[in-house]
Amino acid sequence: MKKEFTLRTAQPGDGEAIFHVTRQSIAELSNGLYTPEQLNGWMGERTPEFYERLIKQGQLVVALQLGRIVGFVDSEPGEVTRFFFFARPPVRCLVRICSRQVLIMHVGLTSAL
């Protein structure tokens, strides 16, 4: 099955999926080293409502795989503020592509590493 990826500006209602990506990404990348309590502490103020407020600011872009949100990036001119993706292997290629685009568009580099 083909694993197509698309990028789009986050839309109202995406907050729950973006929250899930954040939490799952941290859990996957920590390789089970965080307890549930530590993970909750690390998440801090991040809630679906927190992400809905960011979506209204228009700075959040989501990556979709077969229509499902699998990652996102939040940035301001000159700074990437949040960058989370699921750690599954098919998504890793998308992370590299998105990283390059974000560095070029929002951090001001003319070419990415």
Residue frames relative to the residue before (quaternion, step in Angstrom):
aa qw qx qy qz dx dy dz
M 1.0000 0.0000 0.0000 0.0000 0.00 0.00 0.00
K 0.4562 -0.6950 0.4946 0.2535 3.54 -0.96 0.92
K 0.2335 -0.7800 0.5705 0.1077 3.60 -0.90 0.98
E 0.0072 -0.8366 0.5470 -0.0272 3.59 0.28 1.23
F 0.1942 -0.7678 0.6041 0.0883 3.51 -1.09 0.84
T 0.0346 -0.7642 0.6430 0.0371 3.52 -1.18 0.65
L 0.2630 -0.7274 0.6105 0.1703 3.53 -1.30 0.45
R 0.1105 0.7732 -0.6218 0.0573 3.55 -1.15 0.69
T 0.5941 -0.5268 0.4563 0.4017 3.53 -1.29 0.32
A 0.5164 -0.6365 0.4717 0.3250 3.57 -0.97 0.84
Q 0.2256 -0.7823 0.5736 0.0900 3.54 -1.08 0.83
P 0.6354 -0.4949 0.4024 0.4352 3.58 -1.17 0.44
G 0.7243 0.3728 -0.3067 0.4923 3.56 -0.90 0.97
D 0.6013 0.5739 -0.3537 0.4289 3.62 1.24 -0.26
G 0.4502 0.7435 -0.4250 0.2527 3.61 1.23 -0.34
E 0.6488 0.5222 -0.3214 0.4507 3.60 0.94 -0.84
A 0.6803 0.4762 -0.2938 0.4734 3.60 0.88 -0.90
I 0.6439 0.5127 -0.3220 0.4678 3.59 1.00 -0.79
F 0.6099 0.5363 -0.3361 0.4769 3.59 1.04 -0.76
H 0.6611 0.5097 -0.3007 0.4612 3.59 0.92 -0.93
V 0.6307 0.5243 -0.3329 0.4654 3.60 0.97 -0.81
T 0.6461 0.5247 -0.3232 0.4503 3.58 0.91 -0.92
R 0.7023 0.4796 -0.2665 0.4536 3.55 0.73 -1.10
Q 0.6887 0.4761 -0.2838 0.4674 3.59 0.86 -0.95
S 0.6240 0.5434 -0.3388 0.4478 3.59 0.99 -0.78
I 0.6604 0.4954 -0.3054 0.4745 3.57 0.89 -0.92
A 0.6612 0.5098 -0.3055 0.4578 3.58 0.92 -0.91
E 0.6743 0.4939 -0.2987 0.4606 3.60 0.92 -0.90
L 0.7223 0.4565 -0.2594 0.4501 3.56 0.82 -0.98
S 0.6411 0.5023 -0.3362 0.4730 3.59 1.16 -0.44
N 0.3162 -0.7977 0.4680 0.2113 3.56 1.32 -0.11
G 0.7202 -0.4679 0.2413 0.4518 3.56 0.99 0.86
L 0.4648 0.7067 -0.4316 0.3133 3.60 1.24 0.14
Y 0.6690 0.4579 -0.3020 0.5015 3.61 1.19 -0.42
T 0.3846 -0.6616 0.5858 0.2668 3.56 -1.08 0.73
P 0.6598 -0.4827 0.3613 0.4486 3.62 -1.18 0.25
E 0.6350 0.5293 -0.3317 0.4544 3.59 1.02 -0.73
Q 0.6567 0.4973 -0.3105 0.4743 3.60 0.97 -0.83
L 0.6347 0.5253 -0.3245 0.4647 3.56 0.99 -0.81
N 0.6420 0.5111 -0.3214 0.4725 3.60 0.97 -0.83
G 0.6521 0.5082 -0.3111 0.4688 3.58 0.99 -0.80
W 0.6507 0.5161 -0.3134 0.4604 3.57 0.98 -0.84
M 0.6422 0.5269 -0.3223 0.4540 3.58 1.05 -0.78
G 0.1442 -0.8476 0.5020 0.0936 3.59 1.16 -0.57
E 0.8411 -0.1472 0.1393 0.5015 3.54 -0.80 -1.08
R 0.4792 0.6755 -0.4458 0.3396 3.58 1.22 -0.05
T 0.1322 0.7455 -0.6334 0.1599 3.53 -0.65 1.23
P 0.6689 -0.4530 0.3556 0.4699 3.61 -1.18 0.11
E 0.6458 0.5225 -0.3224 0.4539 3.60 1.02 -0.76
F 0.5852 0.5681 -0.3518 0.4594 3.59 1.11 -0.73
Y 0.7015 0.4552 -0.2679 0.4784 3.58 0.88 -0.94
E 0.5964 0.5480 -0.3716 0.4538 3.61 1.06 -0.60
R 0.6306 0.5150 -0.3397 0.4708 3.62 1.03 -0.71
L 0.6491 0.5043 -0.3208 0.4705 3.62 0.99 -0.77
I 0.6098 0.5597 -0.3489 0.4395 3.56 1.02 -0.79
K 0.6451 0.5334 -0.3203 0.4436 3.60 0.97 -0.82
Q 0.6382 0.5267 -0.3233 0.4591 3.59 1.18 -0.53
G 0.4224 -0.7654 0.4113 0.2580 3.59 1.28 -0.23
Q 0.5640 0.6214 -0.3803 0.3888 3.61 1.19 0.31
L 0.6227 0.5665 -0.3228 0.4325 3.60 1.25 -0.03
V 0.0925 -0.7806 0.6178 0.0205 3.56 -0.87 1.03
V 0.1980 -0.7848 0.5779 0.1042 3.57 -0.92 0.91
A 0.2858 -0.7040 0.6228 0.1867 3.50 -1.31 0.56
L 0.1262 -0.8001 0.5847 0.0452 3.54 -0.88 0.98
Q 0.1271 -0.7415 0.6535 0.0832 3.51 -1.16 0.73
L 0.8253 -0.0991 0.0040 0.5558 3.55 -0.55 1.21
G 0.7461 -0.4387 0.2030 0.4579 3.56 0.98 0.94
R 0.6507 0.4945 -0.3086 0.4866 3.62 1.27 -0.08
I 0.4635 -0.6714 0.4985 0.2932 3.60 -0.92 0.88
V 0.0441 -0.8148 0.5777 -0.0212 3.57 -0.73 1.14
G 0.8046 0.0010 -0.0130 0.5936 3.57 1.28 0.01
F 0.0639 -0.7900 0.6078 0.0491 3.53 -1.32 0.19
V 0.1427 -0.7451 0.6422 0.1099 3.48 -1.36 0.35
D 0.1220 -0.7520 0.6460 0.0482 3.52 -1.08 0.87
S 0.0954 0.8191 -0.5568 0.0993 3.56 -0.73 0.97
E 0.2131 -0.6997 0.6645 0.1530 3.46 -1.43 0.32
P 0.6553 -0.4879 0.3487 0.4594 3.61 -1.07 0.36
G 0.8334 0.1821 -0.1694 0.4935 3.54 -0.76 1.12
E 0.8021 0.2163 -0.1128 0.5451 3.63 1.19 -0.14
V 0.2466 -0.7017 0.6485 0.1619 3.53 -1.06 0.87
T 0.2133 -0.8297 0.5072 0.0937 3.59 -0.49 1.17
R 0.7844 -0.0037 0.0089 0.6202 3.60 1.10 -0.66
F 0.0509 0.7802 -0.6180 0.0826 3.55 -1.02 0.89
F 0.1756 0.8015 -0.5427 0.1794 3.59 -0.10 1.28
F 0.0443 0.7726 -0.6309 0.0558 3.54 -1.08 0.87
F 0.5580 -0.5363 0.4897 0.4015 3.53 -1.24 0.40
A 0.4595 -0.7213 0.4591 0.2407 3.58 -1.08 0.69
R 0.3916 0.7344 -0.4842 0.2700 3.61 1.20 0.03
P 0.6397 -0.5899 0.3368 0.3598 3.61 -0.98 0.81
P 0.6624 0.4941 -0.3647 0.4290 3.70 0.77 -0.73
V 0.6563 0.5200 -0.3122 0.4488 3.58 1.11 -0.60
R 0.5395 0.6517 -0.4007 0.3515 3.62 1.11 -0.54
C 0.6252 0.5243 -0.3364 0.4701 3.59 1.03 -0.75
L 0.6467 0.5121 -0.3160 0.4687 3.58 0.96 -0.82
V 0.6109 0.5524 -0.3481 0.4478 3.59 1.00 -0.76
R 0.6519 0.5058 -0.3171 0.4675 3.60 0.93 -0.84
I 0.6564 0.5042 -0.3092 0.4683 3.59 0.94 -0.88
C 0.6829 0.4803 -0.2876 0.4692 3.59 0.86 -0.95
S 0.6145 0.5498 -0.3507 0.4439 3.58 0.97 -0.79
R 0.6598 0.5111 -0.3039 0.4593 3.55 0.88 -0.94
Q 0.6824 0.4919 -0.2919 0.4552 3.59 0.86 -0.97
V 0.6569 0.5068 -0.3153 0.4607 3.58 0.94 -0.86
L 0.6457 0.5179 -0.3281 0.4551 3.58 0.93 -0.82
I 0.6753 0.4849 -0.2926 0.4725 3.56 0.96 -0.82
M 0.7546 0.4358 -0.2251 0.4359 3.59 0.79 -1.04
H 0.8375 0.2800 -0.1014 0.4582 3.57 0.80 -0.98
V 0.7150 0.4117 -0.2589 0.5022 3.57 1.14 -0.41
G 0.5211 -0.6991 0.3681 0.3228 3.54 1.29 -0.13
L 0.4388 0.6694 -0.4912 0.3437 3.59 1.16 0.29
T 0.4164 -0.7047 0.5101 0.2643 3.57 -1.06 0.66
S 0.7708 0.0186 -0.0542 0.6344 3.57 1.26 -0.29
A 0.3691 -0.7392 0.5247 0.2048 3.55 -1.11 0.68
L 0.6571 -0.5269 0.3823 0.3801 3.53 -1.27 0.48
